[in-house]
Amino acid sequence: MTMINEIKYPIYSFSARWSQDGIWDEKYPLWYEGLPEGRIWNSTGFSKMFKEEQSEEQLDVILKDWWKNMLIEKNKPNDNGTVTNHPIINPEIDYLKARYKCHETWVLTWFTHETFDIGQTDEEVIKSFERYIRRVEERNWEIERTYSEDDWYKNGHETLMGAEDRWRWRGGANKDDENDPYPCRCEHCKKQGVLRIAH
């Protein structure tokens, strides 16, 4: 059997930090440090894989579109007219950042990894994912041997969100079904041109 050559694609991390209206909680003083009463800090981020390297201008457009869409989504009323999805009220941006992270074969989203569908068989996808997990585990073990836990993430330690437990692997169409076949090749994945393994 001929294996499709694995391609390592460019991955970028996107992050945002902002202040917004909110209630102070004494258990979490860092959430409002340096802010007037009634304001709290909030932040989020994600990583995204691209088929080609992105320019600064392209990254800026992605950041601005992501921020605009997130505000719309977080403040969208549900069917009964209330906003329950942790609304972002009166935000003031501290920063929006995009940075190159690495070239890799897989990228982590929320408890799911994905890669581009370039015609791989299921067997090729699973072997590729196994190799990727082993690479990350080996890098993490080296970091854990070298640095104190407080410095792991500053030095490239990567969370796998459970992917290191092979028994968790399943398709993404129904993450709650442990028998959901992987990789996921549902209509949404096909439309986006990706393959996913949830965990």
Secondary structure, 3 states (H helix, E strand, C coil): CCCCCCCCEEEEEEEEEEEEECCCCCCCHHHCCCCCCCEEEEEEEEEEECCCCCCHHHHHHHHHHHHHHHHHHHCCCCCCCCCCCCCCCCCEEEEEEEEEEEEECCEECCCEEEEECCCCCHHHHHHHHHHHHHHHHHHHHHHHHHCCHHHCHHHCCCCCCCCCCHHHCECCCCCCCCCCCCCECCHHHHHHCEEEEEC
